[in-house]
Amino acid sequence: MYAIYTFGPQIMTTFGLGVGKSAILGESVLSLFFLVGSLPAMFWLNSMGRRPLLIRSLFLMAVGLLALGLFPTAPFSR
């Protein structure tokens, strides 16, 4: 989360959301995703345990970042 917020301005600029109201919208959507993602994780923590939850979420984040890295000119990355 720290890395996403540290590099957030560069990421938002890459997606065309770097200036004005669109920058606020981009950061708001990013924060909303963090909130929505943390709610199920709070419930899964008790049933799964910390280590498996962290490993699974790391794997899902790596898949998303790998897709962005392999296909930088894809329609979803502008």
Backbone as a printed PyTorch tensor [residue, N CA C, xyz], in Angstrom:
tensor([[[  0.8210,  -1.1730,   0.0000],
         [  0.0000,   0.0000,   0.0000],
         [  0.8770,   1.2520,   0.0000]],

        [[  1.9670,   1.1960,   0.7470],
         [  2.8930,   2.3300,   0.7900],
         [  3.4650,   2.5960,  -0.6030]],

        [[  3.8260,   1.5330,  -1.3090],
         [  4.4120,   1.7030,  -2.6420],
         [  3.4040,   2.2780,  -3.6230]],

        [[  2.1590,   1.8390,  -3.5310],
         [  1.1360,   2.3520,  -4.4420],
         [  0.9180,   3.8410,  -4.2040]],

        [[  0.8450,   4.2480,  -2.9230],
         [  0.6420,   5.6750,  -2.6440],
         [  1.8990,   6.4950,  -2.9210]],

        [[  3.0860,   5.8800,  -2.7980],
         [  4.3220,   6.5990,  -3.1120],
         [  4.4160,   6.8850,  -4.6040]],

        [[  4.1080,   5.8770,  -5.4090],
         [  4.1940,   6.0330,  -6.8570],
         [  2.8430,   6.3670,  -7.4870]],

        [[  1.8550,   6.6750,  -6.6640],
         [  0.5120,   6.9890,  -7.1490],
         [  0.4610,   8.0890,  -8.1800]],

        [[  1.1500,   9.2320,  -7.9490],
         [  1.0940,  10.2910,  -8.9700],
         [  1.6360,   9.8490, -10.3330]],

        [[  2.7310,   9.0850, -10.3520],
         [  3.2500,   8.6110, -11.6420],
         [  2.3020,   7.6110, -12.2870]],

        [[  1.7030,   6.7400, -11.4750],
         [  0.7700,   5.7480, -12.0130],
         [ -0.4620,   6.4480, -12.5810]],

        [[ -0.9840,   7.4110, -11.8470],
         [ -2.1690,   8.1280, -12.3150],
         [ -1.8690,   8.9370, -13.5820]],

        [[ -0.6870,   9.5240, -13.6760],
         [ -0.3000,  10.2580, -14.8750],
         [ -0.2140,   9.3190, -16.0690]],

        [[  0.3130,   8.1120, -15.8590],
         [  0.4090,   7.1270, -16.9310],
         [ -0.9660,   6.7460, -17.4530]],

        [[ -1.9430,   6.6530, -16.5570],
         [ -3.2980,   6.3040, -16.9600],
         [ -4.1100,   7.5160, -17.4070]],

        [[ -3.4700,   8.6710, -17.4800],
         [ -4.1480,   9.8720, -17.9400],
         [ -4.9780,  10.5510, -16.8590]],

        [[ -4.6840,  10.2610, -15.6040],
         [ -5.4370,  10.8370, -14.4880],
         [ -4.5140,  11.6480, -13.5890]],

        [[ -3.6170,  12.4230, -14.1880],
         [ -2.5980,  13.0810, -13.3950],
         [ -2.8370,  14.5300, -13.0380]],

        [[ -3.8560,  15.1690, -13.5890],
         [ -4.0150,  16.6000, -13.3740],
         [ -5.4660,  16.9260, -13.0260]],

        [[ -5.6530,  17.8370, -12.0860],
         [ -6.9760,  18.3920, -11.7890],
         [ -7.9460,  17.4070, -11.1780]],

        [[ -9.1920,  17.5120, -11.6210],
         [-10.2560,  16.6790, -11.0700],
         [-10.0440,  15.2020, -11.3660]],

        [[ -9.4410,  14.8910, -12.4930],
         [ -9.2130,  13.4890, -12.8250],
         [ -8.1910,  12.8570, -11.8720]],

        [[ -7.2410,  13.6340, -11.3710],
         [ -6.2780,  13.1110, -10.4010],
         [ -6.9710,  12.7820,  -9.0870]],

        [[ -7.8840,  13.6380,  -8.6720],
         [ -8.6480,  13.3810,  -7.4480],
         [ -9.5280,  12.1510,  -7.6340]],

        [[-10.1370,  12.0330,  -8.7960],
         [-10.9700,  10.8640,  -9.0910],
         [-10.1350,   9.5850,  -9.0510]],

        [[ -8.9610,   9.6130,  -9.6670],
         [ -8.1000,   8.4400,  -9.6880],
         [ -7.6710,   8.0110,  -8.2910]],

        [[ -7.2580,   8.9590,  -7.4690],
         [ -6.8540,   8.6350,  -6.0990],
         [ -8.0410,   8.1550,  -5.2750]],

        [[ -9.2170,   8.7080,  -5.5240],
         [-10.4180,   8.2720,  -4.8030],
         [-10.7870,   6.8370,  -5.1660]],

        [[-10.6990,   6.5140,  -6.4400],
         [-10.9990,   5.1490,  -6.8760],
         [ -9.9790,   4.1750,  -6.2850]],

        [[ -8.7210,   4.5500,  -6.2650],
         [ -7.6830,   3.7070,  -5.6810],
         [ -7.9480,   3.4600,  -4.1970]],

        [[ -8.3080,   4.4910,  -3.4730],
         [ -8.6270,   4.3430,  -2.0480],
         [ -9.8690,   3.4880,  -1.8470]],

        [[-10.8440,   3.6160,  -2.7310],
         [-12.0450,   2.7990,  -2.6410],
         [-11.7190,   1.3200,  -2.8490]],

        [[-10.8290,   1.0220,  -3.8020],
         [-10.4090,  -0.3650,  -4.0140],
         [ -9.7160,  -0.9230,  -2.7790]],

        [[ -8.8840,  -0.1240,  -2.1280],
         [ -8.2330,  -0.5700,  -0.9020],
         [ -9.2690,  -0.8720,   0.1790]],

        [[-10.2620,  -0.0120,   0.3120],
         [-11.2960,  -0.2160,   1.3180],
         [-12.1080,  -1.4730,   1.0250]],

        [[-12.5500,  -1.6120,  -0.2070],
         [-13.3510,  -2.7710,  -0.5910],
         [-12.5420,  -4.0610,  -0.4430]],

        [[-11.2630,  -4.0180,  -0.7630],
         [-10.4230,  -5.2060,  -0.6370],
         [-10.1070,  -5.5770,   0.7930]],

        [[-10.0810,  -4.6080,   1.6800],
         [ -9.7440,  -4.9170,   3.0680],
         [-10.9090,  -5.5210,   3.8400]],

        [[-12.1360,  -5.2540,   3.4310],
         [-13.2950,  -5.7960,   4.1430],
         [-13.3520,  -7.3260,   4.1030]],

        [[-13.2790,  -7.9660,   2.9300],
         [-13.2770,  -9.4360,   2.9520],
         [-12.0160, -10.0000,   3.6020]],

        [[-10.9030,  -9.2940,   3.4880],
         [ -9.6560,  -9.7880,   4.0900],
         [ -9.7670,  -9.8630,   5.6080]],

        [[-10.5300,  -8.9530,   6.2150],
         [-10.7120,  -9.0040,   7.6680],
         [-11.4370, -10.2820,   8.0840]],

        [[-12.3960, -10.7220,   7.2880],
         [-13.1250, -11.9350,   7.6140],
         [-12.3160, -13.1870,   7.2710]],

        [[-11.5680, -13.1480,   6.1660],
         [-10.7610, -14.3010,   5.7730],
         [ -9.5720, -14.5090,   6.6980]],

        [[ -9.1430, -13.4780,   7.3730],
         [ -7.9960, -13.5800,   8.2610],
         [ -8.2400, -14.6120,   9.3510]],

        [[ -9.4330, -14.6380,   9.9170],
         [ -9.7450, -15.5950,  10.9710],
         [ -9.8330, -17.0180,  10.4550]],

        [[-10.3590, -17.2020,   9.2670],
         [-10.5230, -18.5660,   8.7560],
         [ -9.2750, -19.0920,   8.0600]],

        [[ -8.5330, -18.2290,   7.3900],
         [ -7.3670, -18.6480,   6.6230],
         [ -6.0690, -18.5690,   7.3950]],

        [[ -5.9270, -17.5350,   8.1800],
         [ -4.6480, -17.2660,   8.8280],
         [ -3.8970, -16.1860,   8.0740]],

        [[ -2.9370, -15.5860,   8.7520],
         [ -2.2230, -14.4500,   8.1530],
         [ -1.3460, -14.8440,   6.9740]],

        [[ -0.5350, -15.8510,   7.1670],
         [  0.4250, -16.2230,   6.1140],
         [ -0.2540, -16.6370,   4.8080]],

        [[ -1.2220, -17.5680,   4.8270],
         [ -1.8800, -17.9170,   3.5610],
         [ -2.6030, -16.7370,   2.9150]],

        [[ -3.1980, -15.8760,   3.7280],
         [ -3.8850, -14.7020,   3.1770],
         [ -2.9010, -13.7650,   2.4900]],

        [[ -1.7560, -13.5310,   3.1170],
         [ -0.7400, -12.6700,   2.5080],
         [ -0.1670, -13.2710,   1.2340]],

        [[  0.0760, -14.5710,   1.2450],
         [  0.6400, -15.2220,   0.0540],
         [ -0.3460, -15.1670,  -1.1070]],

        [[ -1.6070, -15.4310,  -0.8370],
         [ -2.6160, -15.3940,  -1.9090],
         [ -2.8120, -13.9880,  -2.4510]],

        [[ -2.8590, -13.0130,  -1.5640],
         [ -3.0510, -11.6420,  -2.0480],
         [ -1.8220, -11.1440,  -2.8040]],

        [[ -0.6290, -11.5470,  -2.3740],
         [  0.5860, -11.1880,  -3.1020],
         [  0.5720, -11.7930,  -4.4960]],

        [[  0.1330, -13.0350,  -4.5990],
         [  0.0500, -13.6880,  -5.9020],
         [ -0.9190, -12.9470,  -6.8290]],

        [[ -2.0840, -12.5530,  -6.3130],
         [ -3.0570, -11.8370,  -7.1420],
         [ -2.5330, -10.4750,  -7.5760]],

        [[ -1.8380,  -9.7800,  -6.6780],
         [ -1.2580,  -8.4860,  -7.0550],
         [ -0.1620,  -8.6670,  -8.1040]],

        [[  0.6320,  -9.7290,  -7.9610],
         [  1.7050,  -9.9840,  -8.9240],
         [  1.1350, -10.2800, -10.3090]],

        [[  0.0280, -11.0020, -10.3640],
         [ -0.6040, -11.2940, -11.6560],
         [ -1.0610,  -9.9950, -12.3340]],

        [[ -1.6870,  -9.1170, -11.5620],
         [ -2.1340,  -7.8380, -12.1310],
         [ -0.9810,  -6.9730, -12.6100]],

        [[  0.0710,  -6.8920, -11.8050],
         [  1.2270,  -6.0840, -12.2070],
         [  1.9760,  -6.7180, -13.3740]],

        [[  2.0000,  -8.0320, -13.4270],
         [  2.6370,  -8.7170, -14.5590],
         [  1.8840,  -8.4220, -15.8530]],

        [[  0.5560,  -8.4220, -15.7830],
         [ -0.2490,  -8.1000, -16.9710],
         [  0.0450,  -6.6790, -17.4460]],

        [[  0.1390,  -5.7260, -16.5020],
         [  0.4680,  -4.3530, -16.8940],
         [  1.8770,  -4.2490, -17.4550]],

        [[  2.8150,  -5.0350, -16.9200],
         [  4.1890,  -4.9830, -17.3970],
         [  4.3790,  -5.6270, -18.7580]],

        [[  3.6620,  -6.7240, -19.0020],
         [  3.8120,  -7.4310, -20.2780],
         [  3.0710,  -6.7570, -21.4270]],

        [[  1.9850,  -6.0760, -21.1060],
         [  1.1670,  -5.4440, -22.1400],
         [  1.0040,  -3.9550, -21.8530]],

        [[  2.0880,  -3.1700, -21.9600],
         [  1.9910,  -1.7450, -21.6100],
         [  1.1320,  -0.9320, -22.5630]],

        [[  0.8770,  -1.4320, -23.7610],
         [  0.0690,  -0.6880, -24.7210],
         [ -1.3390,  -1.2470, -24.8400]],

        [[ -1.7370,  -2.0810, -23.8830],
         [ -3.0870,  -2.6690, -23.9200],
         [ -4.1280,  -1.5670, -23.7250]],

        [[ -5.3560,  -1.8040, -24.1820],
         [ -6.3920,  -0.7700, -24.0670],
         [ -6.6650,  -0.3220, -22.6250]],

        [[ -6.5040,  -1.2170, -21.6580],
         [ -6.7920,  -0.8340, -20.2820],
         [ -5.6980,   0.0180, -19.6780]],

        [[ -4.5460,   0.1410, -20.3220],
         [ -3.4630,   0.9770, -19.7810],
         [ -3.2240,   2.2310, -20.6140]],

        [[ -4.1070,   2.5170, -21.5040],
         [ -4.0530,   3.6990, -22.3730],
         [ -2.7940,   3.7150, -23.1540]]])
